[in-house]
Amino acid sequence: MKKRFAIVLILMLLVAGAMFGYKMFIKNMMGQMFAAMANPPPAPVAVAEAVSQPVPRTLEGIGTIAAVRQVTMSPEVAGRIEDIQFEAGDIVLKGDVLVLMNDDQEAGDLEIYKAQSKLAELNLNRSSKLVDVAAPRSTVDQYRASLDEARGAIARTEALIAKKSIVAPFDGVLGIRNVNLGQYVNPGDTIVTLTDLSELFINFTLPEQTLSDVKVGQEITFTVDAYPNTKFTAFINAIEPKVGEETRTVKVQASMKNPNNVLQPGMFAKVVVSLPSGDDAAIVPETAVDFTIYGDSVFVLRTPEKVEEQKNEQGEAVYTAERVYVKTGARFDNKVAIIDGKVKAGDKLVTNGQLKVTPGSKVKIAPVDTLAEDYKANKDNPRNE
């Protein structure tokens, strides 16, 4: 009995020791966890420095691209189409014949008028030699009038025949054909559109209060949805001398050359008018600003006062993140102007990794800005052009 009792006692002591050891292990691990939570390792963040520079001033508007020269080719007279000498999309030169209409009747009339003109001219010459001898002066006047009438009929018929030939009034690109061979057309019917793509207008509107900042000859830039990563340049050539009574906006027109015919009339344009730069301000990347309905803010890196806290065990510089509320101004080229707030040129601001940062937390600068790398990769991807 004593032996059994001793064995049971030993087993109980072993179980109690194991339970005590397990509790101590759990307590030690929890203590380490809470200690780590109280002093977390510095979070890696991407950083950019604020710079001081003049704030660009711009005016923004929306507009439409139009061709300087564009026309809908239509006949001036009625007739049947006898020949079509173009295909849709052809590039034509000024004077090129596009469509020929039947002019058999006019050609016949022209021969009749030419014969009448010849006869009237002969009669006029004979009567002029015999005037006041064998022919009265009234006869001479009558033959002269007949000659003038015949010549007028010739000119009218030749003009009518010329209208039966539709020619390009300037160099350009043809659109889609709207007629067929043998079709009877009336004056004003659409045959095809002709557009000169070498020079374009950009028509846009601006609020009336911006009139004092807009001048003829001023440069503008604009983008179109078809090429969102490309900026095009034009120059203001006209300003409407009247403000819209309902919209309180003014119409502005700019012109530009269109090399390689990249742009097309009818495109929607987002216009930016450049103005003289404003005062200097702290300029920061747009990704550094946390825009909220409660106010805009940035995380500024401050060097800890204690020397031992300025580096971690790996020798990397450690900073304290301070949230600074700011008032933002103009935005341009993925940057923002800080017009009010404790941010100055040279300050390091967190641009990526803000979700890991709280006011007063420790951070370190990441060697690679993954956000910037992703943005550059997407921008350089030809599929995004």
Summary of the structure (lengths in Angstrom):
residues: 385
radius of gyration: 42.8
end to end distance: 91.5
largest distance: 180.4
contacts: 1071
relative contact order: 0.18
helix: 32%
strand: 39%
